[in-house]
Amino acid sequence: MNVLRNTIATLFLSSWSHAQGVPLTKDTIIQMSKVGRPDDVIVSKIRGEAWPPKMSADDLIALKSADVSDSGLWSVPLRLQSRPA
């Protein structure tokens, strides 16, 4: 029953965010992780985005602190900030 509920929640979240044009964010990734979405679902959601979220190092730290798996973290593109000259 838990699997069915999680699958329905993921499908709803996916279809709602695409229908609304809402980009995937750090908070959405954390929410998916907290409700128990499997790593492969989170990774495919991140990779399936037309414009995957680009995260800063601080964002990745927040994801790790929220217990997002390493495979989820490795699928998020890192936005490198240029150093001042």
C-alpha positions, -999 to 999 in steps of 0.1 A, spaced: 0 0 0 29 23 8 44 17 -26 11 26 -44 7 58 -23 43 69 -30 39 62 -67 7 82 -69 23 111 -50 53 111 -73 32 110 -105 10 138 -91 41 159 -82 57 153 -116 26 160 -136 17 191 -115 52 206 -117 54 201 -155 18 214 -160 26 244 -139 59 250 -156 75 249 -121 112 242 -122 126 214 -101 142 230 -70 164 220 -41 132 220 -19 114 196 -43 143 172 -43 143 173 -5 106 167 -4 108 137 -27 136 122 -5 117 128 27 85 110 15 107 80 6 109 82 -31 135 57 -44 168 70 -56 162 60 -92 129 80 -93 146 111 -79 176 107 -103 154 102 -133 133 132 -123 164 154 -121 178 141 -154 144 143 -171 141 180 -166 145 202 -197 166 225 -176 180 206 -146 184 226 -115 219 240 -111 229 241 -75 256 259 -56 279 242 -31 256 255 -3 226 239 -20 244 205 -22 253 208 15 216 214 23 206 184 2 231 162 20 220 176 54 184 166 45 196 130 38 193 131 0 212 100 -12 246 103 -28 232 92 -62 207 120 -60 234 145 -52 256 133 -81 228 138 -106 225 175 -98 246 198 -119 268 221 -98 267 258 -106 303 270 -102 307 305 -91 336 323 -107 362 337 -84 369 374 -83 400 384 -101 
